[in-house]
Amino acid sequence: MKRAAGPFEILEILGEGSFGTVCVARVSTDPLRRKVALKILKGAYATNKKILNRTRDEARLLSRINHRNIVRVERLMEVGGRPVVVMEHVQGVSLDALLLRFKDGLPAAVALSIIEDTCWALHTAYAEALGDDMRPLRVIHRDIKPSNIMLSVDGLVKVLDFGIAKGEFEGREAETESVVMGSRPYMAPERLDGISDSPSVDVYSTGMSLFELLTGRTMSLSINPVNHDQAMNRQLAYIQVPGMSEASVEDLRNLIRRMCAYTRDYRPSAIECRRDLEQLRFAIDPQYNITLEEFARTTVVPIYESRPRIDPESAMAGDGDDAFLREVTGAITNPGTLPTSKPTQQSLAAYTPYIFVGVLGFVVVLLCGGVVLRLMLDRSGTTGLNPVEGKALVSVWLPSDADAQVGDTLIRSPGRYELDTGTQLMQMFFQDGRALNCTFQATEGAAVRFVVDAGKAGLSVNDGAVQPCVEVTSKATP
């Protein structure tokens, strides 16, 4: 079979989700035959004004950022009224996928190097990217977490998904909304209080991510200042670094303590974090000080090469969105035959390409849409998940001052739990005596998070819309 196309020829489907399809394609008009990643929104979202406006805003923000640690997006092509994102194709693995292999955390030198480069990217986005008026754009990512950071097969760190980023620029289209967007386990306390965002919210999220990379655990903190600090101090004890003196390990804990301080004024800047991380990395014994290039060669490459593949032929065989995918990437034809429909190259030539930067979800599509690009690795490092019929493995994140019960399953710490599929009732019990009833849909691979949105508590599945919880008469914690 031969994959014929107009501007692109499809090579591989990376994932399909509720928001769209991501595929690898080759630019057929490029003499160098470059590979790019295409993000194609589904029809249901292509007419959503909020999504389209946010996409254009994201483009104006990030088209001006040129940094080796931020995924580059080349342009937005509008085909039939739908945006098709053309972005840099990164051969690599997201950090949450790596954590599925390294259940006790990544090698410390690797974790520190990754976050060091992440801090550099965040500093550049906020302080060095300039708008048309030559003023800093002040880009704040607002959703830093392991799934939004990638490590390439060459050992290069890439920050992804600026879909809810904030910046200062002219011509903004999206309206300001009161809804707090982001991922609760990594979200700074002031974001839940509706305080205006500052670059310190990214520092907080980066510190939470660093802890997770070092320990394999998601740090669970309270929105109460006293409980927040107490819970953090307890959990920082999990950080143990082979090849590093206890004094240096304590310096590392103190850095995370400052990055994740409840009060944002106490947090260091991203560039200060980068400097401190570099010094801490040099404090690791050379025997343990593996470089990102070495780690990528021995670990990332084999994981990437063993990733599950989605057959392009079957992905473009249906109607609706599948047919639109054929229009964008070209029909699949037998050698020597011509597509029966109007040639895609001619139909695309009439559309004007726009510069676009939305890493709108290279990861969002794959994670929120439920696509298992996480390489289907469980915490033991084996490949392939074999769910029991009628059961689903669900990741659950709760505040440190709450326990929960779903059916017969008690949930006392963040982790993955086997639950019955379908609509489930989660009963939550807080240390202050409050109790909440929350419902959610349990599906294989879902991530359920407790969120306080505009002062109202609820559950968010796969970072989607918040489903409100109902406060009930308190009873004893199970």
Secondary structure as the mmCIF struct_conf table of DSSP 4:
data_model
#
loop_
_struct_conf.conf_type_id
_struct_conf.id
_struct_conf.beg_label_comp_id
_struct_conf.beg_label_asym_id
_struct_conf.beg_label_seq_id
_struct_conf.end_label_comp_id
_struct_conf.end_label_asym_id
_struct_conf.end_label_seq_id
STRN STRN1 LYS A 2 ARG A 3
BEND BEND1 GLY A 6 PRO A 7
STRN STRN2 PHE A 8 GLU A 16
BEND BEND2 SER A 18 PHE A 19
STRN STRN3 GLY A 20 VAL A 27
TURN_TY1_P TURN_TY1_P1 SER A 28 THR A 29
TURN_TY1_P TURN_TY1_P2 PRO A 31 LEU A 32
STRN STRN4 LYS A 35 LEU A 41
HELX_RH_AL_P HELX_RH_AL_P1 GLY A 43 ALA A 46
TURN_TY1_P TURN_TY1_P3 THR A 47 THR A 47
HELX_RH_AL_P HELX_RH_AL_P2 LYS A 49 LEU A 62
TURN_TY1_P TURN_TY1_P4 SER A 63 ARG A 64
TURN_TY1_P TURN_TY1_P5 ARG A 68 ASN A 69
STRN STRN5 ILE A 70 ILE A 70
STRN STRN6 VAL A 73 VAL A 79
TURN_TY1_P TURN_TY1_P6 GLY A 80 GLY A 81
STRN STRN7 ARG A 82 GLU A 88
STRN STRN8 GLY A 92 SER A 94
HELX_RH_AL_P HELX_RH_AL_P3 LEU A 95 ARG A 101
TURN_TY1_P TURN_TY1_P7 LYS A 103 ASP A 104
HELX_RH_AL_P HELX_RH_AL_P4 ALA A 108 HIS A 123
HELX_RH_PI_P HELX_RH_PI_P1 THR A 124 GLU A 128
STRN STRN9 LEU A 130 LEU A 130
TURN_TY1_P TURN_TY1_P8 ASP A 132 ASP A 133
BEND BEND3 MET A 134 ARG A 135
STRN STRN10 PRO A 136 PRO A 136
STRN STRN11 ILE A 140 ILE A 140
HELX_RH_3T_P HELX_RH_3T_P1 PRO A 146 ASN A 148
STRN STRN12 ILE A 149 SER A 152
TURN_TY1_P TURN_TY1_P9 VAL A 153 ASP A 154
BEND BEND4 GLY A 155 GLY A 155
STRN STRN13 VAL A 157 VAL A 159
TURN_TY1_P TURN_TY1_P10 GLY A 163 ILE A 164
STRN STRN14 LYS A 166 LYS A 166
TURN_TY1_P TURN_TY1_P11 GLU A 170 GLY A 171
BEND BEND5 ALA A 174 ALA A 174
HELX_LH_PP_P HELX_LH_PP_P1 GLU A 175 THR A 176
BEND BEND6 SER A 178 VAL A 179
BEND BEND7 GLY A 182 GLY A 182
HELX_RH_3T_P HELX_RH_3T_P2 ARG A 184 TYR A 186
HELX_RH_AL_P HELX_RH_AL_P5 PRO A 189 LEU A 192
TURN_TY1_P TURN_TY1_P12 ASP A 193 GLY A 194
HELX_LH_PP_P HELX_LH_PP_P2 ILE A 195 ASP A 197
TURN_TY1_P TURN_TY1_P13 PRO A 199 PRO A 199
HELX_RH_AL_P HELX_RH_AL_P6 SER A 200 THR A 215
BEND BEND8 GLY A 216 GLY A 216
BEND BEND9 ILE A 223 ASN A 224
HELX_RH_AL_P HELX_RH_AL_P7 PRO A 225 LEU A 236
TURN_TY1_P TURN_TY1_P14 ALA A 237 TYR A 238
TURN_TY1_P TURN_TY1_P15 PRO A 242 GLY A 243
BEND BEND10 MET A 244 MET A 244
HELX_RH_AL_P HELX_RH_AL_P8 GLU A 246 MET A 259
TURN_TY1_P TURN_TY1_P16 CYS A 260 CYS A 260
BEND BEND11 TYR A 262 THR A 263
HELX_RH_3T_P HELX_RH_3T_P3 ARG A 264 TYR A 266
BEND BEND12 ARG A 267 ARG A 267
HELX_LH_PP_P HELX_LH_PP_P3 PRO A 268 SER A 269
HELX_RH_AL_P HELX_RH_AL_P9 ALA A 270 PHE A 282
TURN_TY1_P TURN_TY1_P17 ALA A 283 ALA A 283
BEND BEND13 ILE A 284 ILE A 284
HELX_RH_3T_P HELX_RH_3T_P4 PRO A 286 TYR A 288
HELX_RH_AL_P HELX_RH_AL_P10 LEU A 292 PHE A 295
HELX_RH_PI_P HELX_RH_PI_P2 ALA A 296 VAL A 300
HELX_RH_AL_P HELX_RH_AL_P11 VAL A 301 GLU A 305
TURN_TY1_P TURN_TY1_P18 SER A 306 SER A 306
STRN STRN15 ILE A 310 ILE A 310
HELX_RH_AL_P HELX_RH_AL_P12 PRO A 312 ALA A 315
TURN_TY1_P TURN_TY1_P19 MET A 316 MET A 316
BEND BEND14 ALA A 317 ASP A 319
TURN_TY1_P TURN_TY1_P20 GLY A 320 GLY A 320
HELX_RH_AL_P HELX_RH_AL_P13 ASP A 321 THR A 329
STRN STRN16 ILE A 332 THR A 333
TURN_TY1_P TURN_TY1_P21 PRO A 335 GLY A 336
BEND BEND15 THR A 340 SER A 341
HELX_RH_AL_P HELX_RH_AL_P14 THR A 344 ALA A 349
TURN_TY1_P TURN_TY1_P22 ALA A 350 ALA A 350
BEND BEND16 TYR A 351 TYR A 351
HELX_LH_PP_P HELX_LH_PP_P4 THR A 352 THR A 352
STRN STRN17 PRO A 353 TYR A 354
BEND BEND17 GLY A 361 GLY A 361
HELX_RH_AL_P HELX_RH_AL_P15 PHE A 362 CYS A 368
TURN_TY1_P TURN_TY1_P23 GLY A 369 GLY A 370
BEND BEND18 ARG A 374 ARG A 374
TURN_TY1_P TURN_TY1_P24 LEU A 375 MET A 376
STRN STRN18 LEU A 377 LEU A 377
TURN_TY1_P TURN_TY1_P25 ARG A 379 SER A 380
BEND BEND19 GLY A 381 GLY A 381
STRN STRN19 THR A 383 THR A 383
HELX_LH_PP_P HELX_LH_PP_P5 PRO A 387 VAL A 388
TURN_TY1_P TURN_TY1_P26 GLU A 389 GLY A 390
STRN STRN20 LYS A 391 TRP A 397
TURN_TY1_P TURN_TY1_P27 SER A 400 ASP A 401
STRN STRN21 ALA A 402 VAL A 406
TURN_TY1_P TURN_TY1_P28 GLY A 407 ASP A 408
STRN STRN22 THR A 409 ILE A 411
BEND BEND20 SER A 413 PRO A 414
STRN STRN23 GLY A 415 ASP A 420
BEND BEND21 THR A 421 THR A 421
STRN STRN24 GLY A 422 PHE A 430
TURN_TY1_P TURN_TY1_P29 GLN A 431 ASP A 432
BEND BEND22 GLY A 433 GLY A 433
STRN STRN25 ALA A 435 ALA A 442
TURN_TY1_P TURN_TY1_P30 GLU A 444 GLY A 445
STRN STRN26 ALA A 447 ASP A 453
TURN_TY1_P TURN_TY1_P31 ALA A 454 GLY A 455
STRN STRN27 LYS A 456 VAL A 461
TURN_TY1_P TURN_TY1_P32 ASN A 462 ASP A 463
HELX_LH_PP_P HELX_LH_PP_P6 ALA A 465 ALA A 465
STRN STRN28 VAL A 466 PRO A 468
HELX_LH_PP_P HELX_LH_PP_P7 CYS A 469 CYS A 469
STRN STRN29 VAL A 470 VAL A 472
#
